[in-house]
């Protein structure tokens, strides 16, 4: 339940920023802490662009997310092609981290990349949720399949095929664990949306 709460809260943060025309560019677990209630707090916005900042990404600006969280299309097309879908890719990798307990390892071997691993492991209708999480309160096997499919959609090679963060939130909100533990999962959101 806590991992879904973390994912949902971060998805809402990204959606909020994207709605205001901001791009994060370095969305990764290295810039997130979790408080005693499992509420994630993103504390590093050093590569934030857009919105009222009115700054833009130039082709010479190669400062991006840490290895493993960088959208592969940026390598091919350059950093000036960074869009909200690049942040969605990074969120998808973080989602894979949360559900599979796998971490990104900098091997520079494309076959070892976590996005390639999840595509190899995923079989239609199955989940990559780690066995130790299956016993969590409120876990439903259908949630595992849904959240795995969502992660795979977020890390799709073609950015245009990825969902936006509003669609990610809508998907996460359909999970049974969110429905059954609404008060705990949405406590931060309700307390801070007034």
Backbone as CSV, one residue per row, in Angstrom:
resi,resn,N_x,N_y,N_z,CA_x,CA_y,CA_z,C_x,C_y,C_z
1,UNK,0.824,-1.189,0.000,0.000,0.000,0.000,0.872,1.259,0.000
2,UNK,1.960,1.253,0.795,2.807,2.445,0.870,3.444,2.764,-0.477
3,UNK,3.822,1.738,-1.218,4.462,1.979,-2.515,3.482,2.585,-3.514
4,UNK,2.236,2.164,-3.450,1.214,2.745,-4.332,0.948,4.187,-3.913
5,UNK,0.926,4.455,-2.612,0.745,5.832,-2.127,1.867,6.726,-2.643
6,UNK,3.092,6.230,-2.574,4.239,6.995,-3.070,4.079,7.276,-4.565
7,UNK,3.735,6.252,-5.334,3.575,6.416,-6.788,2.465,7.407,-7.109
8,UNK,1.340,7.291,-6.425,0.199,8.173,-6.702,0.519,9.623,-6.338
9,UNK,1.169,9.835,-5.210,1.530,11.199,-4.796,2.518,11.822,-5.777
10,UNK,3.509,11.051,-6.205,4.481,11.576,-7.175,3.833,11.828,-8.532
11,UNK,2.905,10.972,-8.935,2.188,11.184,-10.200,1.402,12.485,-10.143
12,UNK,0.786,12.752,-9.003,0.029,14.006,-8.847,0.952,15.221,-8.890
13,UNK,2.136,15.093,-8.304,3.111,16.187,-8.355,3.521,16.465,-9.803
14,UNK,3.877,15.419,-10.523,4.269,15.605,-11.925,3.123,16.200,-12.739
15,UNK,1.916,15.718,-12.530,0.761,16.245,-13.254,0.576,17.734,-12.949
16,UNK,0.691,18.108,-11.685,0.559,19.505,-11.265,1.583,20.372,-12.003
17,UNK,2.831,19.927,-12.016,3.879,20.701,-12.680,3.689,20.725,-14.198
18,UNK,3.313,19.596,-14.788,3.091,19.560,-16.235,1.928,20.453,-16.639
19,UNK,0.876,20.498,-15.829,-0.260,21.389,-16.118,0.154,22.852,-16.138
20,UNK,1.221,23.172,-15.431,1.718,24.545,-15.368,2.914,24.752,-16.294
21,UNK,3.101,23.802,-17.211,4.115,23.875,-18.277,5.548,23.746,-17.787
22,UNK,5.745,23.052,-16.675,7.096,22.771,-16.180,7.530,21.376,-16.615
23,UNK,8.831,21.209,-16.808,9.450,19.908,-17.038,10.472,19.704,-15.924
24,UNK,10.529,18.503,-15.362,11.435,18.218,-14.249,12.853,17.930,-14.748
25,UNK,12.999,17.028,-15.702,14.249,16.616,-16.337,15.171,15.763,-15.474
26,UNK,15.026,15.755,-14.162,15.868,14.887,-13.339,15.030,14.149,-12.298
27,UNK,13.902,13.655,-12.727,13.019,12.900,-11.854,13.615,11.517,-11.609
28,UNK,14.024,11.261,-10.381,14.660,9.987,-10.014,14.596,9.838,-8.499
29,UNK,14.723,8.629,-8.003,14.628,8.419,-6.552,15.722,9.130,-5.754
30,UNK,16.812,9.514,-6.401,17.892,10.220,-5.721,17.453,11.584,-5.198
31,UNK,16.335,12.095,-5.705,15.854,13.427,-5.334,14.546,13.366,-4.558
32,UNK,14.262,12.211,-3.982,13.000,12.018,-3.272,13.295,11.404,-1.904
33,UNK,12.670,11.962,-0.886,12.713,11.352,0.449,11.281,11.012,0.830
34,UNK,11.140,10.099,1.784,9.822,9.672,2.234,9.736,9.942,3.733
35,UNK,8.631,10.581,4.168,8.489,10.857,5.597,7.937,9.647,6.346
36,UNK,7.667,9.806,7.629,7.228,8.686,8.460,5.877,8.132,8.040
37,UNK,5.088,8.884,7.282,3.788,8.422,6.792,3.863,7.911,5.353
38,UNK,5.067,7.711,4.856,5.318,7.253,3.487,4.825,8.267,2.452
39,UNK,4.893,9.531,2.809,4.573,10.592,1.856,5.876,11.031,1.212
40,UNK,5.975,10.907,-0.112,7.226,11.291,-0.781,7.366,12.806,-0.876
41,UNK,8.599,13.263,-0.750,8.900,14.682,-0.868,10.039,14.813,-1.867
42,UNK,9.766,15.507,-2.953,10.809,15.741,-3.950,11.525,17.020,-3.542
43,UNK,12.843,16.952,-3.414,13.572,18.091,-2.878,14.572,18.702,-3.853
44,UNK,14.685,18.189,-5.040,15.685,18.719,-5.975,15.005,19.094,-7.282
45,UNK,14.993,20.368,-7.570,14.376,20.868,-8.798,15.389,21.658,-9.627
46,UNK,16.651,21.282,-9.539,17.726,22.032,-10.191,17.641,22.094,-11.705
47,UNK,16.964,21.135,-12.330,16.874,21.146,-13.794,15.464,21.490,-14.271
48,UNK,14.640,22.027,-13.381,13.280,22.435,-13.722,13.317,23.543,-14.770
49,UNK,12.519,23.388,-15.808,12.418,24.420,-16.843,10.960,24.654,-17.176
50,UNK,10.692,25.815,-17.769,9.346,26.130,-18.229,8.582,26.987,-17.243
51,UNK,7.252,27.012,-17.419,6.379,27.776,-16.536,6.800,29.224,-16.427
52,UNK,6.725,29.768,-15.215,7.083,31.170,-15.011,8.586,31.401,-15.112
53,UNK,9.374,30.331,-15.088,10.826,30.475,-15.234,11.188,30.926,-16.643
54,UNK,10.348,30.577,-17.582,10.504,30.957,-18.996,11.832,30.528,-19.605
55,UNK,12.519,29.639,-18.952,13.751,29.130,-19.549,13.417,27.913,-20.397
56,UNK,14.271,27.651,-21.338,14.047,26.540,-22.262,15.276,25.666,-22.305
57,UNK,15.091,24.488,-22.844,16.193,23.552,-23.002,16.863,23.839,-24.332
58,UNK,18.177,23.968,-24.315,18.896,24.168,-25.571,19.613,22.878,-25.944
59,UNK,19.978,22.768,-27.193,20.674,21.572,-27.690,22.005,21.361,-26.989
60,UNK,22.577,22.421,-26.417,23.868,22.289,-25.744,23.718,21.879,-24.274
61,UNK,22.497,21.813,-23.784,22.259,21.483,-22.382,22.030,19.983,-22.227
62,UNK,23.077,19.273,-21.875,22.982,17.825,-21.733,22.790,17.396,-20.279
63,UNK,22.468,18.351,-19.409,22.205,17.988,-18.019,20.815,17.349,-17.946
64,UNK,20.802,16.077,-17.641,19.541,15.348,-17.595,19.498,14.472,-16.350
65,UNK,18.481,13.657,-16.281,18.299,12.738,-15.164,19.472,11.775,-15.045
66,UNK,19.604,11.156,-13.879,20.659,10.147,-13.716,20.464,8.974,-14.677
67,UNK,21.548,8.245,-14.907,21.517,7.090,-15.793,20.353,6.162,-15.420
68,UNK,19.681,5.660,-16.431,18.583,4.730,-16.228,17.222,5.401,-16.217
69,UNK,17.194,6.700,-15.916,15.939,7.447,-15.876,15.815,8.385,-17.076
70,UNK,16.798,8.329,-17.958,16.808,9.186,-19.150,16.050,8.485,-20.269
71,UNK,15.146,9.192,-20.857,14.371,8.708,-21.996,15.329,8.436,-23.155
72,UNK,15.332,7.214,-23.657,16.227,6.834,-24.751,16.070,7.678,-26.000
73,UNK,14.875,8.229,-26.227,14.678,9.052,-27.422,15.496,10.341,-27.350
74,UNK,15.868,10.780,-26.149,16.693,11.980,-26.013,18.107,11.739,-26.529
75,UNK,18.584,10.526,-26.360,19.918,10.174,-26.850,19.937,10.248,-28.371
76,UNK,18.855,9.766,-28.979,18.747,9.755,-30.435,18.492,11.143,-31.016
77,UNK,17.584,11.886,-30.389,17.121,13.153,-30.975,17.657,14.410,-30.294
78,UNK,18.354,14.252,-29.171,18.944,15.401,-28.489,18.082,15.929,-27.364
79,UNK,18.715,16.626,-26.405,18.007,17.099,-25.217,16.943,18.142,-25.498
80,UNK,17.019,18.825,-26.640,15.998,19.832,-26.938,14.661,19.193,-27.305
81,UNK,14.614,17.854,-27.373,13.349,17.150,-27.650,12.683,16.675,-26.357
82,UNK,13.206,17.113,-25.210,12.643,16.729,-23.923,11.217,17.274,-23.821
83,UNK,10.282,16.405,-23.446,8.877,16.800,-23.280,8.344,16.208,-21.986
84,UNK,7.076,16.448,-21.698,6.447,15.841,-20.524,6.517,14.321,-20.610
85,UNK,6.551,13.777,-21.817,6.625,12.327,-21.986,7.987,11.785,-21.545
86,UNK,9.009,12.639,-21.516,10.308,12.233,-20.978,10.232,12.086,-19.460
87,UNK,9.499,12.986,-18.808,9.250,12.853,-17.374,8.414,11.602,-17.097
88,UNK,7.467,11.295,-17.987,6.635,10.090,-17.834,7.523,8.845,-17.888
89,UNK,8.505,8.831,-18.783,9.440,7.715,-18.863,10.157,7.528,-17.521
90,UNK,10.683,8.606,-16.970,11.394,8.527,-15.686,10.455,8.032,-14.588
91,UNK,9.205,8.495,-14.608,8.222,8.012,-13.630,8.000,6.509,-13.813
92,UNK,7.924,6.048,-15.050,7.735,4.621,-15.318,8.867,3.777,-14.761
93,UNK,10.098,4.268,-14.885,11.240,3.544,-14.327,11.141,3.518,-12.798
94,UNK,10.770,4.650,-12.204,10.588,4.689,-10.756,9.480,3.728,-10.321
95,UNK,8.416,3.642,-11.095,7.322,2.723,-10.794,7.815,1.272,-10.835
96,UNK,8.638,0.949,-11.822,9.233,-0.398,-11.886,10.087,-0.638,-10.639
97,UNK,10.873,0.374,-10.217,11.669,0.258,-8.985,10.776,-0.088,-7.795
98,UNK,9.677,0.634,-7.677,8.786,0.466,-6.530,8.127,-0.913,-6.497
99,UNK,7.682,-1.406,-7.644,6.911,-2.657,-7.623,7.782,-3.904,-7.715
100,UNK,8.945,-3.787,-8.315,9.775,-4.979,-8.520,10.939,-5.085,-7.537
101,UNK,11.194,-3.993,-6.826,12.352,-3.890,-5.928,13.665,-3.994,-6.685
102,UNK,13.645,-3.714,-7.968,14.879,-3.676,-8.763,15.368,-2.241,-8.806
103,UNK,16.667,-2.089,-8.769,17.256,-0.762,-8.838,17.999,-0.605,-10.157
104,UNK,18.176,0.617,-10.548,18.921,0.912,-11.766,20.395,0.756,-11.461
105,UNK,21.074,-0.026,-12.272,22.511,-0.235,-12.135,23.163,0.333,-13.386
106,UNK,24.160,1.160,-13.200,24.831,1.815,-14.320,25.860,0.867,-14.932
107,UNK,25.390,0.003,-15.832,26.312,-0.903,-16.524,26.611,-0.414,-17.930
108,UNK,25.846,0.559,-18.395,25.945,1.088,-19.769,25.660,0.009,-20.812
109,UNK,25.148,-1.130,-20.369,24.759,-2.211,-21.272,23.254,-2.119,-21.472
110,UNK,22.833,-1.759,-22.668,21.408,-1.551,-22.937,20.572,-2.775,-22.580
111,UNK,21.132,-3.979,-22.691,20.371,-5.179,-22.369,20.146,-5.344,-20.871
112,UNK,20.985,-4.702,-20.053,20.814,-4.765,-18.608,19.938,-3.635,-18.072
113,UNK,19.562,-2.696,-18.914,18.739,-1.573,-18.473,17.415,-2.084,-17.908
114,UNK,16.933,-1.415,-16.871,15.728,-1.880,-16.183,14.506,-1.889,-17.105
115,UNK,14.439,-0.944,-18.036,13.307,-0.952,-18.959,13.350,-2.167,-19.882
116,UNK,14.540,-2.611,-20.264,14.651,-3.832,-21.081,14.328,-5.064,-20.242
117,UNK,14.757,-5.054,-18.969,14.473,-6.181,-18.073,12.966,-6.376,-17.920
118,UNK,12.242,-5.303,-17.657,10.801,-5.444,-17.410,10.086,-5.930,-18.670
119,UNK,10.542,-5.512,-19.818,9.921,-5.991,-21.061,10.194,-7.472,-21.293
120,UNK,11.388,-7.944,-20.902,11.695,-9.371,-21.018,10.881,-10.196,-20.022
121,UNK,10.708,-9.677,-18.813,10.026,-10.413,-17.747,8.512,-10.413,-17.885
122,UNK,7.977,-9.353,-18.455,6.526,-9.215,-18.527,5.930,-10.174,-19.553
123,UNK,4.936,-10.873,-19.106,4.133,-11.720,-19.992,2.713,-11.201,-19.875
124,UNK,1.996,-11.162,-20.950,0.655,-10.602,-20.960,-0.192,-11.182,-19.823
125,UNK,-0.819,-10.282,-19.081,-1.677,-10.709,-17.996,-0.949,-11.061,-16.710
126,UNK,0.357,-10.833,-16.652,1.136,-11.155,-15.453,1.732,-9.878,-14.873
127,UNK,2.324,-10.020,-13.718,2.882,-8.854,-13.062,4.352,-9.073,-12.737
128,UNK,5.080,-7.977,-12.540,6.466,-8.059,-12.103,6.581,-7.590,-10.652
129,UNK,5.457,-7.564,-9.941,5.464,-7.169,-8.538,6.267,-8.207,-7.751
130,UNK,7.199,-7.737,-6.952,8.070,-8.606,-6.162,7.246,-9.414,-5.166
131,UNK,7.640,-10.667,-4.976,6.889,-11.589,-4.113,6.711,-11.076,-2.690
132,UNK,7.670,-10.339,-2.168,7.537,-9.851,-0.791,6.450,-8.781,-0.666
133,UNK,6.069,-8.175,-1.788,5.023,-7.150,-1.755,3.631,-7.756,-1.903
134,UNK,3.564,-8.983,-2.393,2.279,-9.644,-2.620,1.515,-9.793,-1.306
135,UNK,2.219,-9.935,-0.188,1.563,-10.097,1.101,1.168,-8.790,1.767
136,UNK,1.428,-7.663,1.130,1.062,-6.368,1.713,-0.450,-6.242,1.867
137,UNK,-0.900,-5.483,2.890,-2.339,-5.279,3.078,-2.979,-4.687,1.819
138,UNK,-4.080,-5.261,1.432,-4.822,-4.747,0.290,-4.304,-5.174,-1.056
139,UNK,-3.209,-5.965,-1.095,-2.687,-6.373,-2.391,-3.695,-7.273,-3.092
140,UNK,-3.900,-7.002,-4.361,-4.779,-7.808,-5.194,-3.975,-8.185,-6.434
141,UNK,-4.002,-9.455,-6.823,-3.238,-9.849,-8.017,-3.570,-9.027,-9.259
142,UNK,-4.824,-8.588,-9.384,-5.187,-7.749,-10.531,-4.478,-6.396,-10.473
143,UNK,-4.266,-5.865,-9.254,-3.512,-4.619,-9.103,-2.097,-4.789,-9.657
144,UNK,-1.490,-5.936,-9.378,-0.137,-6.196,-9.863,-0.053,-6.155,-11.375
145,UNK,-1.039,-6.757,-12.025,-1.071,-6.757,-13.492,-1.294,-5.348,-14.027
146,UNK,-2.227,-4.622,-13.420,-2.553,-3.259,-13.885,-1.354,-2.332,-13.717
147,UNK,-0.712,-2.376,-12.560,0.407,-1.460,-12.311,1.621,-1.832,-13.171
148,UNK,1.795,-3.126,-13.452,2.874,-3.551,-14.349,2.615,-3.032,-15.765
149,UNK,1.386,-3.179,-16.238,1.051,-2.680,-17.581,1.210,-1.169,-17.663
150,UNK,0.845,-0.463,-16.588,1.011,0.990,-16.561,2.493,1.354,-16.666
151,UNK,3.336,0.683,-15.900,4.780,0.960,-15.952,5.310,0.746,-17.371
152,UNK,4.875,-0.322,-18.011,5.330,-0.621,-19.379,4.849,0.446,-20.364
153,UNK,3.635,0.945,-20.177,3.147,2.031,-21.037,3.995,3.288,-20.847
154,UNK,4.388,3.566,-19.613,5.185,4.762,-19.322,6.583,4.698,-19.934
155,UNK,7.136,3.498,-20.082,8.502,3.380,-20.621,8.507,2.955,-22.088
156,UNK,7.371,3.070,-22.727,7.245,2.776,-24.161,8.332,3.532,-24.929
157,UNK,8.954,2.860,-25.912,10.029,3.487,-26.694,9.576,4.744,-27.428
158,UNK,8.358,4.739,-27.920,7.838,5.893,-28.661,7.106,6.829,-27.699
159,UNK,7.679,8.015,-27.438,7.085,8.932,-26.464,5.603,9.233,-26.698
160,UNK,5.194,9.344,-27.944,3.788,9.686,-28.224,2.814,8.605,-27.764
161,UNK,3.310,7.375,-27.583,2.450,6.275,-27.137,2.328,6.204,-25.613
162,UNK,3.139,6.982,-24.904,3.091,6.978,-23.447,1.877,7.752,-22.950
163,UNK,1.335,7.370,-21.799,0.225,8.146,-21.237,0.745,9.479,-20.707
164,UNK,-0.157,10.436,-20.497,0.239,11.643,-19.781,0.019,11.380,-18.290
165,UNK,0.433,12.282,-17.434,0.355,12.020,-15.999,-1.082,11.979,-15.492
166,UNK,-1.969,12.683,-16.124,-3.386,12.608,-15.729,-3.906,11.185,-15.958
167,UNK,-3.540,10.591,-17.078,-3.944,9.204,-17.363,-3.290,8.222,-16.386
168,UNK,-2.060,8.512,-15.993,-1.364,7.673,-15.010,-2.126,7.716,-13.681
169,UNK,-2.508,8.909,-13.249,-3.258,9.065,-12.001,-4.575,8.305,-12.076
170,UNK,-5.288,8.471,-13.184,-6.570,7.776,-13.343,-6.389,6.268,-13.229
171,UNK,-5.335,5.735,-13.810,-5.061,4.296,-13.735,-4.744,3.880,-12.305
172,UNK,-3.869,4.626,-11.640,-3.501,4.284,-10.261,-4.717,4.339,-9.330
173,UNK,-5.619,5.286,-9.587,-6.804,5.412,-8.734,-7.789,4.262,-8.903
174,UNK,-7.656,3.489,-9.983,-8.538,2.329,-10.172,-8.053,1.097,-9.418
175,UNK,-6.826,1.142,-8.893,-6.296,-0.015,-8.186,-7.150,-0.327,-6.957
176,UNK,-7.335,-1.590,-6.719,-8.156,-2.030,-5.588,-7.584,-1.531,-4.260
177,UNK,-6.253,-1.538,-4.123,-5.635,-1.074,-2.888,-5.962,0.393,-2.626
178,UNK,-6.071,1.197,-3.665,-6.438,2.605,-3.504,-7.905,2.710,-3.106
179,UNK,-8.754,1.922,-3.743,-10.186,1.940,-3.433,-10.446,1.506,-1.990
180,UNK,-9.766,0.461,-1.550,-10.017,-0.100,-0.214,-9.315,0.674,0.904
181,UNK,-8.234,1.354,0.585,-7.474,2.095,1.598,-7.420,3.574,1.235
182,UNK,-8.523,4.073,0.738,-8.605,5.447,0.248,-8.107,6.467,1.268
183,UNK,-8.520,6.317,2.506,-8.151,7.297,3.537,-6.640,7.380,3.717
184,UNK,-5.972,6.229,3.832,-4.523,6.223,4.041,-3.764,6.665,2.787
185,UNK,-4.195,6.182,1.635,-3.485,6.477,0.390,-3.615,7.943,0.013
186,UNK,-4.775,8.528,0.248,-5.030,9.900,-0.182,-4.952,10.926,0.937
187,UNK,-4.440,10.553,2.114,-4.407,11.473,3.255,-3.612,12.743,2.940
188,UNK,-2.443,12.628,2.345,-1.639,13.812,2.027,-2.359,14.692,1.013
189,UNK,-2.917,14.068,0.008,-3.583,14.820,-1.056,-4.760,15.613,-0.515
190,UNK,-5.574,14.974,0.328,-6.739,15.663,0.898,-6.324,16.787,1.842
191,UNK,-5.302,16.543,2.659,-4.869,17.537,3.633,-4.221,18.748,2.994
192,UNK,-3.749,18.623,1.766,-3.018,19.715,1.127,-3.690,20.260,-0.124
193,UNK,-4.936,19.878,-0.378,-5.596,20.352,-1.600,-6.558,21.494,-1.340
194,UNK,-6.625,21.976,-0.116,-7.561,23.084,0.204,-7.005,24.406,-0.184
